[in-house]
């Protein structure tokens, strides 16, 4: 007697649930990797800057009177899609929610991109780890992709999706995704459009004709306008002389370390492994940031020649070549205009090295995986050794970042603002004093109070929830705001006091500034100066001789 078997039990399930489960696990693992790499205490170096602006956008009464917060808004899409959370949650909670959303979206989009180049389980986890390591170790101008929450992180999600579409020869999606990237961050998306155009010009004959792409180009351009128009409004109605001066301040003084190639060349490179008990070592060579980025490009070219990709991934590497060409043009412009500051500032303010900093590591990561797959067919032992070497390298990088965070758990925004020659014990004590000072201010002063604060700190609004006269980190984006920022920096922190010691201004000058800018209190950083002030000290209320910060009430001129 035979037993019949139903079709449902005679065939293995083929509904795609297993591949989807594997993909979900990979995304989760990549998310965990990003969490380990970038999950330090809040705020990160740009989080206080971005989220404070987003909170003020949704609640203009918060920190009212702060120069930076009341300046023009450049990232409206970011504020509208994410900033509204600041109305109902604390900045710390919003930062962690934003980080998790960003990392999860980056993990998902990276897995799609990696799988389009290297199918197979867990390859996307390895390529993500390689990308993160190379981005950290080979950047030229300090750009990042995996970090704190800001508009740039969301923009790169759409860049990754656009690159996946590029590999699949779906050009309509490419332009739409890059338009969405431009909406969040106009320079990330804008340079991606330029690089994609170069890839289209270099692509083989299977590329679509321009006329066929026009609807997608129009749609992508329309989406991009939501990010482009706020940027254009930053100089709207401003005379050319003011715009030129603002550009020079922004490029030559405030952000030269990101924007000017000749200034990047002169930056010293310091190796800091304090958690191993070793003193920081500043390397006695110049041009190191450029040389390591150039070495990465050469490694990428070598891998490309070895792999010789002939599938859709070749379009991805054309895109990466376009990013390098953009950076090369930036270098040429920088060198040609080095002694013409006005022209240099006008042309170099567009972050020419941003896309190359990301695409060179991305290309090496994916080409390395392709090379290992190619070796597996002809030289399996060599492929295994290469895989083992990659695993060791990414493990060392991940362990290094984790151990650094275990050794020093302070937020990156705090570490960046503290003097580099300060011992860890003193730095930890000053951080706790800063928290205590800001907490006292938040609970003992009116909400609309404006303060004069130390020049290099960048977390006063985050912790104290009060406005500031001016701070070095928070430069406005609009031309008029940049000029006002520069005028205040020069007036409040003139060269004669070294830019830091507010007590050196003297009581009379502090009173004049208080009358002019409407503040009643000044926060003094005692790690930088021990000079006495005759004003009434309101915090700490009981002097114990070791406080890093003090708050003084500035009397009116008439007192």
matplotlib code that plots the C-alpha trace (Angstrom):
import matplotlib.pyplot as plt

x = [0.0, 1.5, 1.2, 0.6, 2.5, 1.0, 2.9, 3.4, 5.5, 7.2, 9.1, 11.3, 9.9, 10.9, 9.2, 12.5, 12.1, 15.5, 17.4, 15.5, 16.4, 20.1, 19.9, 18.3, 20.9, 23.7, 22.1, 21.8, 25.5, 26.6, 24.5, 26.2, 29.6, 28.7, 27.4, 30.8, 32.7, 30.8, 28.7, 30.5, 28.8, 26.7, 27.3, 29.6, 31.7, 28.9, 25.8, 25.6, 26.0, 23.3, 20.7, 20.8, 20.0, 17.2, 15.7, 15.8, 14.2, 11.2, 11.2, 12.6, 12.3, 14.9, 18.2, 16.8, 19.4, 22.1, 23.9, 24.3, 20.8, 19.1, 21.2, 19.8, 18.9, 20.8, 19.5, 15.7, 15.0, 17.0, 15.1, 11.7, 12.3, 14.1, 14.3, 10.7, 11.7, 13.5, 10.1, 9.2, 12.5, 15.8, 18.8, 20.5, 17.5, 17.2, 20.9, 20.7, 17.5, 19.0, 22.2, 20.4, 18.2, 21.2, 23.3, 20.4, 19.7, 23.5, 23.7, 20.7, 21.9, 25.5, 24.3, 22.4, 25.3, 27.8, 25.5, 25.2, 29.0, 29.8, 26.8, 27.1, 26.5, 28.5, 30.6, 28.8, 29.8, 33.5, 33.3, 31.5, 34.3, 37.0, 35.2, 35.1, 38.7, 39.9, 37.8, 39.4, 43.0, 43.1, 41.0, 42.5, 40.3, 38.7, 35.5, 33.4, 30.3, 29.7, 29.4, 27.0, 23.6, 23.6, 22.4, 25.4, 24.8, 21.2, 22.6, 25.1, 22.2, 20.8, 24.3, 24.7, 21.3, 22.1, 25.4, 23.5, 21.2, 24.3, 25.7, 22.3, 22.3, 19.1, 19.9, 16.5, 16.9, 20.4, 19.3, 16.3, 18.4, 21.2, 18.5, 17.3, 20.9, 21.1, 17.9, 19.6, 23.1, 23.5, 27.2, 27.2, 24.4, 25.6, 29.1, 27.5, 25.6, 28.8, 30.6, 27.7, 27.7, 31.3, 30.4, 27.7, 30.1, 32.6, 30.0, 29.8, 27.1, 24.4, 23.9, 20.5, 20.3, 20.1, 16.6, 15.3, 16.7, 15.2, 12.1, 14.2, 16.7, 13.8, 12.4, 15.7, 16.5, 13.1, 13.8, 17.3, 15.9, 14.6, 18.2, 19.6, 17.2, 18.0, 21.6, 21.0, 19.1, 22.2, 23.6, 20.3, 20.0, 23.6, 26.0, 29.0, 31.5, 29.9, 29.7, 33.4, 34.4, 32.2, 33.7, 37.2, 36.4, 34.6, 37.3, 40.6, 40.0, 37.4, 37.4, 40.7, 41.6, 38.8, 38.8, 42.3, 44.7, 47.8, 46.6, 45.8, 49.4, 50.8, 48.7, 50.7, 49.7, 49.6, 49.4, 47.6, 47.4, 47.2, 45.1, 48.4, 50.2, 52.2, 52.5, 51.1, 53.6, 53.5, 55.1, 58.0, 56.9, 54.6, 52.1, 51.2, 47.4, 47.9, 50.5, 48.3, 45.3, 47.4, 48.7, 45.1, 44.3, 47.2, 46.1, 42.7, 44.1, 46.2, 43.2, 41.2, 43.8, 44.0, 40.2, 39.5, 35.7, 33.6, 30.2, 28.0, 30.5, 32.7, 30.3, 30.8, 34.5, 34.0, 32.0, 34.9, 37.3, 35.0, 35.3, 39.1, 39.0, 36.8, 39.4, 42.2, 40.4, 40.1, 43.9, 44.6, 42.3, 43.8, 47.4, 46.5, 44.6, 46.8, 47.9, 44.5, 42.5, 39.2, 39.1, 40.3, 37.6, 34.9, 35.9, 37.2, 34.2, 32.5, 34.4, 36.1, 37.6, 34.5, 33.4, 37.0, 37.4, 34.5, 34.7, 38.4, 37.9, 34.6, 36.2, 39.1, 36.8, 34.7, 37.6, 39.4, 36.4, 36.2, 39.9, 39.5, 36.7, 38.8, 41.8, 39.5, 39.1, 42.8, 44.8, 42.5, 45.3, 46.2, 42.6, 42.3, 45.4, 44.1, 40.7, 42.5, 44.6, 41.5, 39.8, 42.8, 43.0, 39.4, 39.5, 42.5, 40.7, 37.5, 39.4, 41.4, 38.3, 36.6, 39.6, 40.0, 36.4, 36.8, 39.9, 38.3, 34.5, 34.0, 31.9, 33.9, 32.7, 34.2, 37.5, 37.9, 37.5, 39.9, 43.6, 45.7, 48.4, 45.9, 46.3, 43.4, 42.8, 42.6, 40.5, 38.0, 37.8, 37.2, 34.5, 32.7, 33.1, 31.7, 28.6, 28.1, 28.5, 26.0, 23.5, 23.7, 23.1, 20.2, 18.5, 19.4, 19.1, 16.2, 15.6, 16.2, 19.6, 22.6, 26.1, 29.6, 31.4, 34.9, 36.0, 36.6, 33.9, 31.0, 28.5, 27.2, 23.8, 23.6, 24.1, 23.1, 20.2, 21.2, 22.2, 25.8, 27.3, 29.7, 31.7, 34.3, 32.6, 29.2, 29.8, 26.6, 26.1, 24.7, 27.0, 25.7, 25.9, 29.5, 30.5, 28.8, 30.4, 33.8, 33.3, 32.2, 35.1, 37.6, 36.0, 35.4, 38.6, 41.1, 44.6, 46.1, 44.4, 45.4, 41.8, 41.0, 41.5, 38.3, 39.7, 42.4, 39.8, 39.5, 36.4, 35.8, 35.8, 33.6, 31.1, 31.1, 30.6, 27.8, 26.0, 26.4, 25.4, 22.9, 24.6, 24.8, 27.1, 30.5, 31.8, 35.6, 37.7, 40.2, 42.3, 43.4, 43.8, 44.1, 43.7, 41.3, 38.1, 36.5, 33.0, 30.7, 31.2, 27.9, 29.2, 30.7, 28.8, 31.4, 35.0, 37.0, 40.1, 40.0, 37.1, 37.8, 35.0, 33.5, 30.5, 30.6, 27.8, 28.8, 27.4, 26.1, 28.5, 26.8, 27.7]
y = [0.0, 3.3, 6.5, 9.7, 12.8, 16.2, 18.7, 21.0, 18.3, 16.8, 20.0, 22.2, 25.6, 28.1, 31.3, 33.1, 33.2, 31.6, 34.1, 36.9, 35.6, 35.4, 38.9, 40.2, 38.5, 40.1, 43.5, 43.0, 41.9, 45.0, 47.2, 45.7, 46.3, 50.0, 50.2, 48.9, 51.2, 54.4, 53.9, 56.3, 58.5, 61.4, 63.9, 63.1, 65.8, 67.1, 65.9, 68.9, 71.2, 69.5, 68.5, 71.8, 73.5, 70.9, 71.5, 75.3, 75.0, 73.2, 75.4, 78.9, 79.8, 77.2, 78.9, 82.1, 84.7, 82.2, 83.5, 80.1, 78.8, 81.9, 81.9, 80.6, 76.9, 74.9, 71.3, 71.6, 68.1, 66.7, 69.0, 68.0, 64.3, 63.9, 67.1, 67.0, 64.3, 67.0, 68.4, 65.3, 63.7, 64.8, 65.6, 62.5, 60.3, 61.8, 61.2, 57.5, 57.0, 58.9, 56.9, 53.6, 54.6, 55.8, 52.7, 50.4, 52.1, 52.2, 48.5, 47.6, 49.7, 48.5, 44.9, 45.5, 47.2, 44.5, 41.7, 43.3, 42.9, 39.8, 37.5, 35.0, 34.8, 37.1, 38.7, 42.0, 41.9, 41.5, 44.3, 46.6, 46.0, 46.6, 49.8, 51.1, 50.3, 51.9, 55.0, 55.5, 54.8, 56.3, 59.5, 62.7, 65.4, 63.9, 62.7, 59.9, 57.9, 55.8, 58.1, 60.4, 61.4, 64.2, 64.8, 63.3, 59.9, 59.7, 61.0, 58.2, 55.7, 56.9, 57.0, 53.3, 52.5, 54.6, 52.6, 49.3, 50.6, 51.7, 48.2, 46.8, 49.3, 50.9, 54.5, 55.9, 54.7, 56.1, 59.7, 59.4, 58.0, 60.6, 63.3, 62.1, 62.1, 65.8, 66.6, 65.6, 66.8, 68.8, 68.2, 64.5, 64.0, 66.7, 65.2, 61.8, 63.0, 64.4, 61.1, 59.1, 61.3, 60.4, 56.7, 57.0, 58.6, 55.7, 52.9, 50.4, 50.5, 49.0, 52.3, 54.0, 57.0, 60.4, 61.1, 57.9, 59.1, 62.6, 61.8, 60.3, 63.1, 65.6, 63.7, 63.4, 67.1, 68.1, 66.1, 67.6, 71.1, 70.6, 70.5, 72.9, 75.8, 76.3, 76.3, 78.9, 81.1, 81.4, 84.1, 85.4, 89.1, 89.5, 91.7, 90.1, 91.8, 90.3, 86.9, 87.0, 88.0, 85.2, 82.6, 83.6, 83.3, 80.0, 78.4, 80.1, 80.4, 78.0, 74.9, 74.9, 71.5, 70.0, 72.2, 73.4, 70.8, 72.8, 73.1, 69.4, 68.7, 70.6, 68.9, 66.7, 63.1, 61.9, 58.3, 58.1, 54.8, 56.0, 53.0, 50.9, 53.2, 54.8, 58.6, 60.1, 60.2, 63.0, 61.7, 63.9, 63.9, 66.1, 65.2, 62.0, 62.4, 62.8, 60.0, 57.5, 58.4, 58.2, 54.8, 53.7, 54.8, 52.9, 49.8, 50.2, 50.5, 47.4, 45.4, 46.5, 45.4, 42.0, 41.5, 43.1, 43.3, 42.9, 42.7, 45.5, 46.4, 48.1, 51.0, 51.3, 51.6, 54.1, 56.1, 55.8, 57.0, 60.0, 60.7, 60.6, 62.9, 65.4, 65.3, 65.8, 68.8, 70.2, 69.8, 71.6, 74.5, 74.7, 74.9, 77.3, 79.7, 79.3, 83.0, 84.3, 83.9, 85.3, 83.1, 80.1, 80.6, 80.9, 77.7, 75.5, 75.8, 72.8, 70.0, 68.6, 65.6, 64.4, 61.8, 60.5, 60.0, 57.6, 55.9, 54.9, 52.8, 51.5, 50.4, 48.7, 46.8, 45.4, 44.8, 42.9, 40.6, 40.1, 39.3, 36.7, 35.0, 35.0, 33.5, 30.8, 29.3, 29.2, 29.4, 28.4, 28.4, 32.0, 33.0, 31.5, 33.4, 36.7, 36.1, 35.4, 38.6, 40.7, 39.2, 40.0, 43.5, 44.4, 42.7, 44.8, 48.0, 47.1, 46.2, 49.3, 51.5, 49.5, 49.7, 53.4, 53.9, 51.7, 53.6, 57.0, 57.0, 60.8, 62.0, 62.8, 66.4, 66.8, 65.1, 67.3, 70.5, 69.6, 70.6, 67.7, 68.1, 67.5, 64.3, 61.8, 62.2, 66.0, 65.7, 63.4, 65.7, 68.7, 66.9, 66.1, 69.8, 70.8, 68.7, 70.0, 73.6, 73.2, 71.5, 74.4, 76.8, 74.8, 74.8, 78.3, 80.6, 81.7, 79.8, 82.8, 83.6, 84.1, 83.2, 84.1, 80.7, 79.4, 79.6, 75.9, 74.1, 72.8, 71.2, 74.2, 74.2, 70.4, 70.3, 73.7, 74.3, 78.0, 80.3, 81.6, 84.8, 82.9, 79.7, 78.5, 75.3, 76.7, 78.8, 79.9, 78.8, 82.0, 84.8, 87.5, 85.0, 84.1, 87.8, 88.3, 85.2, 86.4, 89.8, 88.3, 85.9, 88.7, 90.9, 88.3, 86.3, 88.8, 87.6, 89.4, 86.9, 83.9, 83.2, 81.3, 83.3, 85.4, 86.7, 88.5, 90.8, 92.5, 93.5, 96.7, 95.0, 92.1, 94.7, 96.4, 93.1, 92.2, 95.4, 94.9, 91.3, 91.1, 88.4, 88.6, 85.6, 84.5, 80.9, 80.8, 77.8, 77.6, 74.9, 77.7, 80.6, 81.2, 85.0, 86.4, 88.2, 90.8, 89.9, 87.9, 84.2, 82.4, 78.9, 77.0, 78.4, 77.0, 77.2, 74.1, 75.2, 72.6, 73.5, 73.6, 76.0, 79.0, 81.1, 84.9, 87.4, 90.5, 93.7, 96.4, 99.3, 101.5, 99.2]
z = [0.0, -1.0, 1.0, -0.9, 0.1, -0.2, -2.4, 0.6, 2.4, -0.6, -1.5, 0.6, 1.3, -1.2, 0.1, 0.7, 4.5, 5.1, 3.0, 4.6, 8.0, 7.1, 5.8, 9.0, 11.1, 9.0, 9.4, 13.2, 13.4, 11.4, 13.6, 16.7, 15.0, 14.5, 18.0, 19.4, 17.1, 17.6, 20.8, 23.1, 25.6, 24.3, 23.0, 20.1, 18.6, 16.3, 18.2, 20.6, 17.5, 15.4, 18.1, 19.9, 16.6, 15.9, 19.4, 19.0, 15.6, 17.1, 20.3, 19.6, 23.3, 24.2, 24.7, 23.4, 22.7, 21.5, 18.4, 16.7, 17.5, 16.2, 12.9, 9.6, 9.4, 6.8, 7.4, 7.3, 6.2, 9.1, 11.5, 10.1, 9.9, 13.2, 15.2, 16.4, 18.9, 20.9, 21.8, 23.9, 24.8, 26.3, 24.1, 25.4, 24.6, 21.1, 20.5, 21.3, 19.3, 16.4, 16.6, 16.7, 13.7, 11.8, 12.5, 11.7, 8.4, 7.6, 8.4, 6.2, 3.3, 3.6, 3.6, 0.4, -1.2, -0.2, -1.3, -4.7, -5.1, -3.0, -2.5, 0.3, 4.0, 6.4, 3.7, 4.3, 8.0, 7.0, 4.4, 6.9, 9.4, 6.7, 5.6, 9.2, 9.8, 6.5, 7.0, 10.3, 9.1, 5.6, 5.5, 4.2, 5.6, 8.7, 7.2, 8.8, 8.0, 11.2, 14.2, 16.1, 14.8, 12.3, 8.7, 7.1, 8.5, 7.0, 3.7, 3.4, 3.8, 0.5, -1.0, -0.3, -1.7, -4.8, -5.2, -5.0, -7.8, -9.7, -9.6, -10.8, -13.7, -12.4, -13.1, -12.4, -8.8, -8.6, -9.3, -6.9, -4.1, -4.6, -4.6, -1.2, 0.0, -1.2, 0.7, 4.0, 3.2, 0.0, -0.3, 0.3, -2.2, -4.6, -5.0, -5.4, -8.4, -9.9, -9.4, -10.7, -13.8, -14.4, -13.9, -16.5, -18.9, -18.4, -18.3, -21.1, -23.8, -21.6, -19.9, -20.5, -22.7, -21.1, -22.4, -20.7, -17.4, -17.6, -15.5, -12.7, -12.9, -12.6, -9.6, -7.9, -8.6, -7.1, -4.0, -3.8, -3.8, -0.3, 0.8, -1.8, -1.3, 2.4, 1.5, -1.2, 1.3, 3.5, 1.2, -0.2, -0.2, 1.1, -0.8, -2.5, -0.2, 2.9, 1.3, 0.3, 3.8, 5.3, 3.0, 4.1, 7.7, 7.2, 5.0, 6.1, 9.8, 11.1, 8.9, 7.1, 8.6, 6.6, 3.5, 2.5, 1.2, 2.1, 5.7, 5.9, 4.8, 7.7, 10.4, 12.8, 13.3, 16.8, 18.0, 21.3, 23.0, 26.6, 27.6, 27.1, 29.5, 26.6, 26.2, 23.0, 20.2, 17.6, 14.4, 13.2, 9.5, 7.5, 4.8, 6.6, 6.1, 2.4, 2.0, 3.7, 1.6, -1.5, -0.4, 0.1, -3.5, -4.8, -2.9, -4.4, -7.9, -7.3, -6.1, -9.0, -11.5, -9.7, -9.6, -13.0, -12.3, -15.4, -13.7, -12.4, -9.7, -12.3, -12.3, -8.5, -9.0, -11.8, -9.2, -6.7, -9.4, -9.9, -6.2, -6.4, -9.5, -7.5, -4.7, -7.2, -8.7, -5.2, -4.6, -7.9, -7.0, -3.5, -4.9, -7.7, -5.3, -2.2, -2.3, -3.5, -0.3, -1.5, -4.6, -2.6, 0.0, -2.7, -4.4, -1.5, 0.8, -0.9, 0.9, -2.2, -0.2, 1.5, -1.0, -1.6, 2.1, 2.1, -1.3, -1.2, 2.0, 0.6, -2.7, -0.9, 1.4, -1.4, -3.7, -0.9, -0.6, -4.3, -4.4, -1.7, -3.6, -6.8, -4.9, -3.5, -6.9, -7.9, -4.6, -1.7, 0.9, 0.0, 0.2, 3.7, 4.8, 3.3, 5.1, 8.4, 8.0, 7.3, 10.4, 12.6, 11.3, 11.9, 15.3, 16.3, 15.1, 16.9, 20.1, 20.0, 19.8, 22.5, 24.9, 24.3, 25.3, 28.4, 29.4, 28.9, 28.9, 28.6, 25.6, 22.5, 22.6, 26.0, 25.1, 22.0, 24.0, 26.8, 26.6, 25.1, 27.8, 30.7, 32.6, 32.6, 36.3, 36.0, 32.8, 34.6, 37.6, 35.3, 33.4, 36.6, 37.7, 34.3, 34.8, 38.3, 37.1, 34.2, 36.6, 39.0, 36.2, 34.8, 38.2, 39.6, 36.6, 34.4, 31.2, 29.0, 30.6, 28.3, 29.5, 28.6, 28.5, 27.8, 24.2, 23.3, 25.2, 23.1, 25.5, 27.6, 25.8, 26.0, 29.8, 31.1, 28.7, 28.4, 25.5, 25.0, 23.6, 21.3, 21.2, 18.7, 17.8, 16.9, 13.8, 11.9, 8.3, 6.8, 5.7, 8.1, 11.0, 10.2, 10.3, 13.6, 15.0, 13.9, 15.4, 18.7, 18.8, 18.2, 20.8, 23.5, 23.0, 21.6, 20.7, 23.8, 26.1, 24.2, 23.2, 26.4, 29.6, 30.2, 33.5, 31.5, 30.0, 33.4, 35.3, 33.4, 30.0, 31.2, 32.5, 29.1, 27.3, 29.7, 28.9, 25.2, 24.9, 27.8, 29.9, 33.7, 34.4, 33.2, 33.5, 34.2, 33.3, 36.2, 34.4, 32.1, 34.5, 38.3, 38.0, 40.6, 39.8, 42.1, 41.1, 43.3, 42.8, 42.8, 42.1, 43.8, 46.7, 49.1, 47.9, 48.2, 46.3, 43.5, 41.3, 37.6, 36.8, 38.6, 37.8, 38.6, 38.5, 36.5, 38.0, 35.7, 34.8, 37.4, 40.4]

ax = plt.figure().add_subplot(projection="3d")
ax.plot(x, y, z, "-o")
ax.set_aspect("equal")
plt.show()
